[in-house]
Amino acid sequence: MLRVDLAGRIGPLLLEASFDTSRGPVVLTGPNGSGKTSLLLMILGVIAPERGEVSLDGTPLFDAQAGVNLAVEERAIGYVPQHYGLFPHLTAAQNVEFSLECQKPAPPRAERRERARSLLAELGLAGLAEQRPHALSAGERQRVALARAFASSPKALLLDEPFAALDIGTRRQVRVFLRDYLERLSLPTIVVSHDAEDARAVGRHIAVLEAGRVVQSGSWQELSMSPATAFVRELTL
């Protein structure tokens, strides 16, 4: 379980959030500028919160009071940024291998290659391992980014707007794929999305962030039955 209870300032915005993944994947949603991506980066360790705690399976990743603040590479969290962050000059397989090269110590080259191709095959991309990102569809690029995030065997997963680059038809297909894949993996997962259908399809638990604060959290049904703000009401119509 990934547990988040933290606060920190990003410019003029004070971020305050408290939730956990005990009920399944959490979708973090809210208006543009509400701090969703910044909150992910705090959990990941790129931005240091001012106070609070982040823990994974009971192990503290950040604890302001105890002085704990693990480095990004020590947190065992897989991260897929907006637009996937693939290297355009590398093949799909090489993009996945890059994650393994960053490990200390890095696995042998042959092991990295085998792991990358195995993950791509698991995600339905076996025939595209030697293709570069420009030759792949948006849905295929998303799967390569997921394979890269999974390569280092993370204990939790953060996905930032994973559906944003997809057209409507592909978006529906990828929602189903991602929901089923996350269910099978049972990894603590936080997905950022501003889209109501994404939140409804993927999240067992929805946390709504407005102006840096989690104003309401719960299942889709709980939010729609008793919306706490005008934004939540509009989201769940």
C-alpha positions as CSV (number, residue, x, y, z in Angstrom):
1,M,0.0,0.0,0.0
2,L,1.2,3.5,-0.9
3,R,0.2,6.0,1.8
4,V,0.4,9.8,1.2
5,D,0.0,12.4,3.9
6,L,2.0,15.5,3.0
7,A,2.1,19.2,2.4
8,G,4.5,21.5,0.6
9,R,4.6,24.7,-1.3
10,I,5.0,25.0,-5.1
11,G,5.4,28.7,-5.8
12,P,2.2,30.3,-4.5
13,L,0.4,27.0,-4.3
14,L,0.3,25.1,-1.0
15,L,-0.2,21.4,-1.7
16,E,-2.0,19.3,1.0
17,A,-3.0,15.7,0.4
18,S,-3.9,12.7,2.4
19,F,-5.0,9.3,0.8
20,D,-3.8,5.8,0.3
21,T,-4.1,2.9,-2.2
22,S,-5.7,0.4,0.2
23,R,-8.9,0.2,-2.0
24,G,-7.1,-0.2,-5.3
25,P,-5.7,2.2,-7.9
26,V,-6.3,5.9,-7.1
27,V,-7.1,8.4,-9.8
28,L,-6.0,11.9,-8.8
29,T,-8.1,14.4,-10.7
30,G,-8.9,18.1,-10.6
31,P,-8.8,21.3,-12.7
32,N,-5.7,22.4,-14.6
33,G,-3.2,24.0,-12.2
34,S,-4.5,22.3,-9.1
35,G,-1.2,20.6,-8.4
36,K,-1.7,17.0,-9.6
37,T,1.7,16.6,-11.4
38,S,3.5,18.4,-8.6
39,L,2.0,16.0,-6.1
40,L,3.2,13.0,-8.1
41,L,6.7,14.5,-8.1
42,M,6.6,14.9,-4.4
43,I,5.6,11.2,-4.0
44,L,8.4,10.2,-6.4
45,G,11.0,12.3,-4.5
46,V,11.8,14.9,-7.2
47,I,10.2,17.7,-5.1
48,A,10.7,17.6,-1.3
49,P,7.5,18.3,0.7
50,E,7.7,20.6,3.7
51,R,6.0,18.2,6.1
52,G,4.2,14.9,6.4
53,E,4.9,11.4,5.3
54,V,5.0,9.1,2.3
55,S,5.3,5.3,2.9
56,L,5.2,2.2,0.8
57,D,4.2,-1.1,2.3
58,G,5.0,0.3,5.7
59,T,8.5,1.6,4.8
60,P,8.9,5.4,5.0
61,L,10.0,7.0,1.8
62,F,9.6,10.5,3.3
63,D,9.1,11.5,6.9
64,A,9.7,15.1,7.7
65,Q,9.6,14.6,11.5
66,A,12.1,11.7,11.4
67,G,14.3,13.3,8.8
68,V,13.7,10.6,6.2
69,N,13.9,11.5,2.5
70,L,14.9,8.7,0.2
71,A,16.4,9.5,-3.2
72,V,14.2,8.8,-6.3
73,E,16.2,5.7,-7.2
74,E,15.8,4.3,-3.7
75,R,12.0,4.5,-3.7
76,A,11.2,1.6,-6.0
77,I,8.5,3.6,-7.7
78,G,7.8,3.3,-11.5
79,Y,6.9,6.6,-13.2
80,V,5.4,7.3,-16.6
81,P,5.4,11.1,-17.3
82,Q,3.0,12.9,-19.6
83,H,3.7,12.1,-23.3
84,Y,5.7,9.1,-22.0
85,G,9.2,10.6,-22.1
86,L,10.6,8.0,-24.6
87,F,14.0,8.7,-26.2
88,P,13.4,9.3,-29.9
89,H,16.8,8.0,-31.0
90,L,16.4,4.6,-29.2
91,T,14.3,1.6,-30.3
92,A,11.5,0.4,-28.1
93,A,13.7,-2.3,-26.6
94,Q,16.5,0.2,-26.0
95,N,14.1,2.5,-24.2
96,V,13.1,-0.3,-21.9
97,E,16.7,-1.4,-21.4
98,F,17.6,2.2,-20.3
99,S,15.7,1.7,-17.1
100,L,17.8,-1.4,-16.3
101,E,21.0,0.4,-17.2
102,C,20.3,3.0,-14.5
103,Q,20.1,0.3,-11.8
104,K,23.1,0.0,-9.4
105,P,24.6,-2.4,-10.2
106,A,23.2,-2.7,-13.7
107,P,22.3,-6.3,-14.9
108,P,24.5,-7.7,-17.6
109,R,23.7,-6.6,-21.1
110,A,22.2,-9.9,-22.2
111,E,20.0,-10.0,-19.2
112,R,18.8,-6.4,-19.8
113,R,18.0,-7.3,-23.4
114,E,16.1,-10.4,-22.5
115,R,14.1,-8.6,-19.8
116,A,13.2,-5.7,-22.2
117,R,12.0,-8.1,-24.9
118,S,10.0,-10.2,-22.4
119,L,8.2,-7.1,-21.1
120,L,7.4,-5.8,-24.6
121,A,6.0,-9.2,-25.5
122,E,3.9,-9.3,-22.4
123,L,2.4,-5.9,-23.5
124,G,1.7,-7.1,-27.0
125,L,4.7,-5.4,-28.6
126,A,7.0,-8.3,-29.5
127,G,7.1,-7.4,-33.2
128,L,7.9,-3.7,-32.5
129,A,11.0,-4.1,-30.3
130,E,13.3,-2.6,-33.0
131,Q,11.0,0.3,-33.9
132,R,11.7,3.9,-32.8
133,P,9.0,5.9,-31.1
134,H,8.1,8.0,-34.2
135,A,7.1,4.7,-35.9
136,L,4.7,3.7,-33.1
137,S,1.1,4.7,-32.5
138,A,0.3,6.7,-29.4
139,G,-1.1,3.5,-27.7
140,E,2.0,1.6,-28.6
141,R,4.2,4.4,-27.2
142,Q,2.3,4.3,-24.0
143,R,2.9,0.5,-23.6
144,V,6.6,1.0,-24.2
145,A,6.7,3.6,-21.5
146,L,4.8,1.2,-19.2
147,A,7.3,-1.6,-20.0
148,R,10.2,0.8,-19.1
149,A,8.5,1.7,-15.8
150,F,8.0,-2.0,-15.0
151,A,11.6,-3.1,-16.0
152,S,13.1,-2.3,-12.7
153,S,10.3,-4.3,-10.8
154,P,8.8,-1.3,-9.0
155,K,6.7,-1.7,-5.9
156,A,4.4,1.1,-6.9
157,L,3.4,3.0,-10.0
158,L,2.7,6.6,-10.8
159,L,1.1,7.5,-14.2
160,D,0.7,11.1,-15.2
161,E,-2.1,11.7,-17.8
162,P,-1.5,8.3,-19.5
163,F,-4.5,8.8,-21.9
164,A,-3.9,12.4,-22.9
165,A,-2.2,11.7,-26.2
166,L,-4.7,9.2,-27.4
167,D,-7.6,9.6,-29.8
168,I,-11.1,8.7,-28.6
169,G,-11.2,5.2,-30.0
170,T,-7.7,4.3,-28.8
171,R,-8.4,5.9,-25.5
172,R,-11.3,3.5,-24.8
173,Q,-9.2,0.4,-25.7
174,V,-6.2,1.6,-23.6
175,R,-8.5,2.3,-20.6
176,V,-9.7,-1.3,-20.6
177,F,-6.1,-2.6,-21.1
178,L,-4.7,-0.5,-18.3
179,R,-7.5,-1.3,-15.9
180,D,-7.2,-5.0,-16.4
181,Y,-3.4,-5.0,-16.4
182,L,-3.2,-3.0,-13.1
183,E,-5.8,-5.4,-11.6
184,R,-3.6,-8.3,-12.5
185,L,-0.4,-6.7,-11.2
186,S,-1.9,-5.6,-7.9
187,L,0.7,-2.8,-7.7
188,P,-0.2,0.3,-5.6
189,T,-0.9,2.8,-8.4
190,I,-1.8,6.5,-8.7
191,V,-3.1,7.8,-12.0
192,V,-3.4,11.5,-12.8
193,S,-6.2,12.4,-15.2
194,H,-8.5,15.4,-15.6
195,D,-11.0,13.3,-17.6
196,A,-14.1,12.0,-15.9
197,E,-14.4,8.8,-18.0
198,D,-10.7,8.0,-17.3
199,A,-11.3,8.4,-13.6
200,R,-14.5,6.3,-13.6
201,A,-13.0,3.5,-15.7
202,V,-9.6,3.1,-14.0
203,G,-9.9,4.3,-10.4
204,R,-11.3,2.3,-7.5
205,H,-10.8,5.4,-5.5
206,I,-10.9,9.0,-6.7
207,A,-9.1,11.9,-5.0
208,V,-10.2,15.3,-6.2
209,L,-7.5,18.1,-6.0
210,E,-8.6,21.7,-6.1
211,A,-6.2,24.6,-5.6
212,G,-3.7,22.2,-4.0
213,R,-6.0,20.5,-1.6
214,V,-7.8,17.2,-1.7
215,V,-11.3,18.4,-1.3
216,Q,-13.0,15.0,-1.5
217,S,-12.1,11.3,-2.0
218,G,-14.0,8.1,-2.4
219,S,-15.5,5.8,-5.0
220,W,-17.1,7.3,-8.1
221,Q,-20.5,6.4,-6.6
222,E,-19.7,8.2,-3.3
223,L,-18.5,11.3,-5.1
224,S,-21.6,11.4,-7.4
225,M,-24.1,10.9,-4.5
226,S,-22.6,13.6,-2.4
227,P,-20.3,16.0,-4.3
228,A,-18.4,18.3,-1.9
229,T,-17.8,21.1,-4.5
230,A,-19.1,22.5,-7.7
231,F,-16.2,20.9,-9.6
232,V,-17.0,17.4,-8.2
233,R,-20.6,17.9,-9.1
234,E,-19.8,18.8,-12.7
235,L,-17.2,15.9,-12.9
236,T,-19.7,13.3,-11.8
237,L,-22.7,14.4,-13.9
